[in-house]
Amino acid sequence: MIQLNLLELAKQGDTNAINTLVSQWLNLPRITPKTSLKQNCLQIMLESIEVPVQQLVVPVICDGLINLGIQSFKNANLSSGISFPSFFAASNHASFAFKTL
């Protein structure tokens, strides 16, 4: 029941719910996602001591966002790093095909 509510909140664009789901999707306790919505752009920052392997985390997050079918934002940015991004990827909402920038 709680999981259903979490999914519904995430589909409505609730960043706390999306943040919780990203953490569940990654299932990596050493990575802490920070999610925000700025100017119709979902921003996901992955904080960790070591840089996550981009080729592993980006597809997991893309698939999760596609399955949610969120309509409340037009773009998404994904970055990793503590003091500056170690990698940065962006997508348009239509495909969530993140491109490394």
C-alpha positions in Angstrom: 0.0 0.0 0.0 2.7 2.5 0.9 4.7 1.5 -2.3 1.6 2.3 -4.4 1.3 5.7 -2.8 5.0 6.3 -3.4 4.6 5.4 -7.1 1.6 7.7 -7.5 3.4 10.6 -5.8 6.4 10.0 -8.1 4.2 9.9 -11.2 2.8 13.3 -10.1 6.4 14.7 -10.0 7.0 14.6 -6.2 10.7 14.9 -5.9 10.8 13.2 -2.5 9.1 10.2 -3.9 11.3 10.2 -7.0 14.4 10.4 -4.7 13.2 7.4 -2.7 12.6 5.4 -5.9 16.0 6.3 -7.4 17.6 5.1 -4.2 15.6 1.8 -4.4 16.4 1.3 -8.1 20.1 1.8 -7.5 20.1 -0.4 -4.3 23.6 1.0 -3.5 23.8 2.2 0.1 27.0 4.2 -0.7 25.2 6.4 -3.2 22.8 9.1 -2.0 20.5 10.6 -4.6 19.4 14.3 -4.2 16.5 15.1 -6.4 15.0 18.5 -7.2 12.8 20.2 -9.9 14.0 23.5 -11.3 12.4 25.2 -14.3 10.7 22.1 -15.6 13.9 20.1 -15.3 14.3 17.1 -13.0 17.8 17.3 -11.4 19.2 14.1 -9.9 22.6 14.4 -8.2 24.2 11.2 -7.0 26.5 11.8 -4.1 29.1 9.2 -3.1 32.6 8.8 -1.9 33.6 7.1 -5.1 32.3 8.0 -8.5 29.5 5.6 -9.6 30.0 3.8 -12.8 28.0 5.9 -15.2 27.3 3.0 -17.6 25.6 1.2 -14.8 23.6 3.9 -13.0 22.3 5.9 -15.9 20.4 3.0 -17.6 18.8 2.0 -14.3 17.6 5.6 -13.7 16.4 6.0 -17.3 14.4 2.8 -17.2 12.8 3.8 -13.9 11.8 7.2 -15.1 10.4 5.8 -18.3 8.3 3.3 -16.4 6.9 6.1 -14.2 5.7 8.1 -17.2 6.1 11.4 -15.3 4.5 14.3 -17.2 5.4 17.2 -14.8 8.8 18.1 -16.3 10.3 18.4 -19.8 14.0 17.6 -19.2 16.2 15.7 -16.8 19.8 16.1 -15.7 21.8 13.5 -13.9 25.2 14.2 -12.3 27.5 12.6 -9.9 30.2 14.1 -7.6 30.6 15.8 -4.3 32.3 19.2 -5.0 31.9 19.1 -8.8 30.3 16.8 -11.2 32.3 13.8 -12.2 29.9 13.1 -14.9 26.9 14.9 -16.2 24.1 13.6 -18.5 21.0 15.2 -19.8 17.9 14.0 -21.5 14.7 15.3 -23.0 11.5 14.0 -21.4 10.4 12.1 -24.5 13.0 9.4 -24.4 15.1 9.8 -21.3 18.0 8.8 -23.4 20.6 10.6 -21.3 23.5 12.1 -23.3 26.9 12.6 -21.6 27.8 16.3 -21.7 
